[in-house]
Amino acid sequence: MATLRSRREENLEKLRLLELELSQKRLKQEAIASRLQERYQQSLEEFRQALAAGEGPMDLGIGEIEAELARCQSKVAQFQDVNLGAIKEYEQLKTRYDFLSAQRDDLNQALEDLQKVIRKINRVTQDRFLETFHAVNEKLTEVFPRLFEGGTAQLVLTDPDDPLETGVEFMIHPPGKKLTRMSLLSGGEKALSAIAFIFSIFLLKPTSFCLLDEIDAPLDEANVTRFNNLLRIIGENSQIIMITHNKRSMEFADTLFGITMEQKGISKVVSVNLARATTN
């Protein structure tokens, strides 16, 4: 009996030791499961299922697994603090980006529309310029010979390939002389050439009134006569008002207005209707 009791006590002691060891291993298992859940957000059961499915590092040794674990831990340790306001900041920046993108698209569209308008204006301007340019040249062929009793004159483009940026030269060919630029003419010829050019433009689109201020001053007597004959043609469609001191020009006028000063500091207007006087 003593022997049985001794064995029974020994077995009970072994059982208590095994239960204690089992309890310690369960505590270790729970600690390991807690660490796994904390570090990898997976339970121990999920790791077991992954290993059973062949998704885990089954072919790696303990050393390799520990090295990989150390590498991952080092990588995690390098992570900086999480910016909790990043999402809100992203939304604000995205809203700002969308607004600026819309503004950029509007500006690009406005720029494209403006370029279309500029191209249209350039096209219309070029067509009208060339049309007027040729029309003035045609009128010059009529007006210039009247003033010079012969000769020719024409406008020439310095850059015919770019009408919007080109310059314009006034080429003169007086009778008996070489073709030359207007700047190389004498004073009287310059004045007469300028009159021919101005009247050529005026005849294209005549106005109700034409005001001239001593335009005949540089002209000699013969040129004044030709000039006034041209004024008669212009006067058919426009009323001409000319300031002059030339007696020959006064003879062509229908009405004269003179300013006299019979008394010092007191001006007086004197008028003469030559057309009525001639009729009478």
C-alpha positions in Angstrom: 0.0 0.0 0.0 2.8 2.4 0.8 4.3 1.7 -2.6 1.0 2.5 -4.4 0.6 5.7 -2.4 4.1 6.7 -3.3 3.5 6.1 -7.0 0.2 7.9 -6.8 1.8 11.0 -5.3 4.6 10.9 -7.8 2.0 10.7 -10.7 0.0 13.5 -9.2 3.2 15.6 -8.9 4.0 15.0 -12.5 0.5 15.9 -13.5 0.7 19.1 -11.6 4.0 19.9 -13.3 2.5 19.1 -16.7 -0.5 21.3 -16.0 1.8 24.1 -14.9 3.9 23.7 -18.1 0.8 23.6 -20.2 -0.5 26.7 -18.6 2.8 28.5 -19.2 2.8 27.4 -22.9 -0.8 28.7 -23.3 0.3 32.0 -21.8 3.2 32.1 -24.3 0.9 31.2 -27.1 -1.5 34.0 -26.1 1.4 36.4 -25.8 2.6 35.4 -29.3 -0.9 35.7 -30.7 -1.3 39.2 -29.1 2.1 40.3 -30.6 1.1 39.0 -34.0 -2.2 40.8 -33.9 -0.5 44.0 -32.7 2.3 44.0 -35.3 0.7 42.4 -38.3 -3.1 42.8 -37.7 -3.6 39.1 -38.2 -4.6 36.4 -35.7 -2.6 33.3 -35.1 -5.4 31.2 -36.7 -5.1 33.3 -39.9 -1.4 32.7 -40.0 -2.0 28.9 -39.6 -4.5 29.0 -42.4 -2.0 30.9 -44.6 0.7 28.3 -43.8 -1.7 25.4 -44.5 -2.6 27.0 -47.9 1.1 27.3 -48.8 1.1 31.1 -48.7 3.7 31.4 -46.0 7.5 31.0 -46.1 7.4 27.3 -45.7 10.6 26.7 -47.5 12.6 29.3 -45.5 14.8 28.4 -42.6 14.6 30.0 -39.1 17.6 32.2 -39.9 16.2 33.4 -43.1 12.8 34.2 -41.5 14.5 36.1 -38.7 16.6 38.1 -41.2 13.5 38.9 -43.2 11.7 39.9 -40.0 14.6 42.1 -39.0 14.6 43.8 -42.4 10.8 44.4 -42.2 11.2 45.8 -38.6 13.9 48.1 -39.8 11.7 49.3 -42.6 8.8 49.9 -40.3 11.0 51.8 -37.9 12.0 54.2 -40.7 8.4 55.3 -41.2 7.8 58.8 -40.0 4.8 60.0 -38.1 1.5 59.7 -39.9 0.1 63.1 -41.0 -3.5 62.8 -39.8 -4.5 66.0 -41.7 -3.2 64.7 -45.0 -6.6 63.7 -46.3 -8.1 67.1 -45.6 -5.1 68.9 -47.0 -5.4 66.7 -50.1 -9.0 67.6 -50.6 -8.2 71.3 -50.2 -5.3 71.1 -52.7 -7.5 69.1 -55.1 -10.2 71.7 -55.0 -7.7 74.4 -55.6 -6.1 72.4 -58.5 -9.5 71.8 -60.1 -10.3 75.6 -59.9 -6.9 76.6 -61.4 -7.3 73.9 -64.1 -10.7 75.3 -65.0 -9.2 78.8 -65.1 -6.4 77.6 -67.3 -8.8 76.0 -69.7 -10.9 79.2 -69.9 -7.8 81.2 -70.6 -6.6 78.8 -73.3 -10.1 78.9 -74.9 -10.1 82.8 -74.7 -6.6 82.9 -76.2 -7.7 80.6 -79.0 -10.8 82.7 -79.7 -8.7 85.9 -79.6 -6.2 84.4 -82.1 -9.1 83.5 -84.4 -10.4 87.1 -84.2 -6.9 88.5 -84.8 -6.5 86.2 -87.9 -9.9 87.4 -89.2 -9.0 91.1 -88.6 -5.6 90.6 -90.3 -7.3 88.9 -93.3 -10.0 91.6 -93.6 -7.4 94.4 -93.1 -5.1 93.0 -95.7 -7.9 92.6 -98.2 -9.1 96.2 -97.7 -5.6 97.6 -97.6 -4.7 96.0 -100.9 -8.0 97.0 -102.4 -7.5 100.7 -101.3 -3.9 100.5 -102.4 -4.8 99.5 -106.0 -7.6 102.0 -106.1 -5.3 104.9 -105.1 -2.8 103.8 -107.7 -5.6 103.9 -110.4 -6.6 107.4 -109.3 -3.0 108.5 -109.4 -2.8 107.6 -113.0 -5.6 110.2 -113.6 -4.7 112.9 -111.2 -0.9 113.1 -111.5 -0.8 113.8 -115.3 -3.4 116.6 -114.8 -1.0 118.4 -112.3 2.3 117.7 -114.1 0.9 117.7 -117.7 2.3 114.2 -118.2 4.4 111.8 -116.3 3.4 108.9 -114.0 3.3 108.2 -110.3 2.6 105.0 -108.3 2.7 103.6 -104.8 5.1 100.7 -104.4 5.1 98.1 -101.5 8.6 97.6 -99.9 7.6 94.1 -98.9 4.8 92.8 -101.2 4.9 89.3 -99.5 3.8 90.8 -96.1 1.2 93.6 -96.8 0.4 94.1 -93.1 4.0 95.0 -92.2 5.2 96.5 -95.5 6.2 100.1 -96.0 4.9 102.2 -98.9 7.1 104.3 -101.2 5.8 107.0 -103.5 7.6 106.6 -106.8 7.4 109.7 -109.1 8.2 110.0 -112.8 7.8 113.6 -113.8 7.7 114.4 -117.6 11.2 114.6 -119.0 12.9 113.2 -115.8 13.9 109.9 -114.4 11.8 107.7 -112.1 12.7 108.7 -108.6 11.5 108.8 -105.0 9.4 111.7 -103.8 12.2 112.7 -101.3 14.6 113.5 -104.2 12.2 116.0 -105.9 12.4 119.8 -105.6 10.1 121.7 -103.2 7.5 122.5 -105.8 7.5 119.0 -107.2 7.2 117.6 -103.7 4.2 119.8 -103.0 2.5 119.0 -106.3 3.2 115.2 -105.8 1.7 115.4 -102.3 -1.4 117.2 -103.7 -1.8 114.5 -106.3 -1.6 111.8 -103.7 -4.0 113.5 -101.3 -6.5 114.3 -104.0 -6.4 110.7 -105.3 -7.4 109.5 -101.9 -10.0 112.2 -101.6 -11.6 111.4 -104.9 -12.1 107.8 -103.9 -14.3 108.8 -100.9 -15.2 112.5 -101.2 -16.5 114.3 -98.1 -19.0 117.1 -97.9 -16.3 119.6 -97.0 -12.6 119.9 -97.9 -10.5 122.4 -95.9 -7.1 123.4 -97.3 -4.7 125.7 -95.6 -2.3 127.5 -98.0 -1.8 124.3 -100.0 -0.8 126.3 -103.1 1.9 128.4 -101.4 4.9 126.4 -102.9 3.4 126.3 -106.4 4.4 128.6 -109.3 1.8 130.3 -111.5 1.5 127.5 -114.1 1.1 124.8 -111.4 -1.5 127.0 -109.6 -3.6 127.0 -112.7 -3.5 123.2 -113.1 -4.1 122.8 -109.3 -7.2 125.0 -109.5 -8.5 123.2 -112.5 -8.3 120.0 -110.4 -10.1 121.8 -107.6 -13.0 122.5 -109.9 -13.4 118.7 -110.5 -13.3 118.0 -106.7 -15.7 120.9 -106.1 -18.4 119.1 -108.1 -19.0 116.7 -105.1 -17.5 118.6 -102.2 -17.6 122.2 -100.8 -14.0 123.4 -100.7 -12.8 126.0 -98.2 -9.2 127.1 -98.9 -7.0 129.6 -97.1 -4.7 131.3 -99.6 -2.8 134.4 -100.5 -2.4 133.5 -104.1 -4.4 135.8 -106.5 -4.7 133.2 -109.1 -6.4 130.8 -106.7 -8.7 133.6 -105.6 -9.8 134.0 -109.2 -11.1 130.4 -109.2 -13.2 130.9 -106.1 -17.0 131.4 -106.0 -16.9 133.4 -102.8 -14.1 135.3 -101.0 -13.8 136.1 -97.3 -11.2 138.6 -96.3 -10.0 139.7 -92.9 -9.1 143.4 -92.6 -8.1 145.6 -89.8 -9.3 149.2 -90.5 -8.8 150.2 -86.9 -6.0 148.8 -84.8 -7.1 145.8 -82.8 -10.4 145.5 -84.6 -10.8 142.8 -87.3 -13.5 142.9 -89.9 -14.7 140.3 -92.3 -15.3 141.3 -95.9 -17.0 138.9 -98.3 -17.4 138.9 -102.1 -19.6 136.6 -104.0 -17.7 136.2 -107.3 -20.2 133.8 -108.9 -23.1 136.4 -108.5 -20.9 139.3 -109.6 -19.9 137.3 -112.7 -23.6 136.6 -113.5 -24.6 140.2 -113.0 
